[in-house]
Amino acid sequence: MLAEFVIVLAGITFVSARGGATPEAIAEAGGNSKVFCQALFDQMLLPFEVASVILLVAMIGAIILVKREKSAGGATRAWEPGEQPSSEAAEEEV
């Protein structure tokens, strides 16, 4: 991953958001999808990779928080069919 970042940083070029892409230039280059992919993976690879790492860390953090809440909450009581919980027990589970 470090090697990829070094390669990306060595060949980085900063372009504007539009990048000189007029409708005629897009049609000449092969269409919207091709131009979008070339811009994403050629000129904007580093921000794309950084965003993917940030989203991965956020997803792992969310999973850890949910697992921690489930294990800290303790076990809930399973009620038998037809059994009526007392009002105190019902309030504890909420």
Steps between C-alpha positions, in 0.01 A plus 500: 500500500789734578651429159169587335485833685858581397422423136184709512676792668786487248262537206241729658358782297252749633212580268190704544168333564393543143844424358422645158243231429252647257216291355689481169821383671307237698331365187834494319668310789244220497208603718414595857594172667842479342586862583372459857707185556811658355461805724426291809781247464764716328472849643312443826630164619651630823180670627304189395733272700497732803120508499486121480734462799298753704174317419658165592616633838155649566331171412729300730444754779123473464517121518717515813263746669195285426670185628612682815144624567354152456750338737468776763119493500481158656256225416132575462247262652302278264130488587306178466184507286209626708724620785436858607802704610473712809505877448845525664649236268349668195652835600844342548501363144411835348 
